[in-house]
Amino acid sequence: SHMMEDPNVDAAKLAEVIRLDPGFTSQVLRLCNSAAFGFSRKIETVKEAVAILGFNSLKSMVYTIISKIALDRPVPGYSLSSGDLWY
């Protein structure tokens, strides 16, 4: 996460880190290929996503995915089931 706040990090470096996690890569590509973005062709690599989305959009997408992962988990100490924290 410190990488996201580094003003000197470039999109290629961020893409390289994302590619290290297959699950995260899958989520980024799924989001890129969703109807919300409406690209005319399928985005198949994180490198393509970076080129098309740009750094700021990719950064926002990463934060969205991280938030979803964190908020989707159960919180037993508060008797919250999986997904309840979203509500």
PyMOL commands that set and color helices and strands:
alter all, ss='L'
color gray80, all
select helices_A, chain A and resi 2-5+11-19+22-32+46-53+55-71+76-78+84-86
alter helices_A, ss='H'
color red, helices_A
deselect
rebuild
show_as cartoon
